[in-house]
Amino acid sequence: MAFTLYSLIQAALLCVNAIAVLHEERFLSKIGWGADQGIGGFGEEPGVKSQLMNLIRSVRTVMRVPLIVVNSVTIVLLLLFG
């Protein structure tokens, strides 16, 4: 397998898919990353954990429909060109 731009795009797509399928109650709350875990006070700088949780929530919210389209295009390209 050659190291190409398509391989990099496919790897990034797999990572975004992995983030998108994380379930908050079933997986994230068991490791202490639930919605109620990252509440900080007013004026405090958010920690790394709360920033990662915001990133996960944002990816799950914003990338839902585009991921369906991009995954479909990727599947069609793999079927056509192997």
C-alpha positions in Angstrom: 0.0 0.0 0.0 1.4 3.3 -1.1 1.5 6.4 1.1 -0.8 8.8 -0.9 -3.0 11.8 -0.3 -6.0 9.5 -0.6 -4.6 7.3 2.2 -4.2 10.4 4.4 -7.8 11.6 3.7 -9.1 8.1 4.4 -7.2 7.9 7.7 -8.6 11.3 8.7 -12.1 10.1 7.8 -11.7 7.1 10.0 -10.6 9.2 12.9 -13.6 11.6 12.5 -15.9 8.5 12.3 -14.4 7.2 15.5 -15.1 10.4 17.3 -18.6 10.6 15.9 -19.7 7.2 17.1 -18.6 7.7 20.8 -21.7 7.4 22.9 -21.8 9.7 25.9 -23.8 7.5 28.4 -22.4 4.1 27.4 -18.8 4.9 26.9 -17.7 8.4 27.9 -19.4 8.5 31.3 -17.8 5.2 32.3 -14.3 6.7 31.9 -15.3 9.9 33.6 -15.8 12.1 30.5 -19.6 12.5 30.7 -21.6 15.7 30.3 -21.7 16.5 34.0 -18.0 15.8 34.6 -16.5 18.9 33.0 -18.4 21.7 34.6 -16.0 24.5 35.7 -16.6 27.8 37.4 -17.2 31.2 35.8 -14.0 32.8 34.7 -11.9 29.7 35.1 -9.9 28.6 32.1 -11.3 25.3 30.7 -9.0 22.4 31.1 -7.8 20.0 28.4 -10.5 17.4 29.4 -13.4 19.9 28.9 -11.9 21.2 25.7 -11.7 17.6 24.3 -15.3 17.0 25.4 -16.4 20.2 23.6 -14.5 19.0 20.5 -16.2 15.5 20.6 -19.7 17.1 21.0 -19.0 19.6 18.2 -17.9 16.8 15.8 -20.9 14.7 16.7 -23.2 17.7 16.1 -21.8 19.4 13.1 -20.3 16.5 11.1 -23.3 14.2 11.2 -24.7 14.9 7.7 -21.3 15.6 6.0 -19.9 12.3 7.3 -22.8 10.4 5.7 -22.0 12.1 2.3 -18.2 11.7 2.6 -18.5 8.1 3.7 -20.8 7.3 0.8 -18.4 8.9 -1.7 -15.5 7.0 -0.2 -17.4 3.7 -0.5 -18.3 4.4 -4.2 -14.7 5.3 -5.0 -13.4 2.2 -3.4 -16.0 0.1 -5.3 -15.1 1.7 -8.6 -11.3 1.9 -8.3 -10.5 -0.8 -5.8 
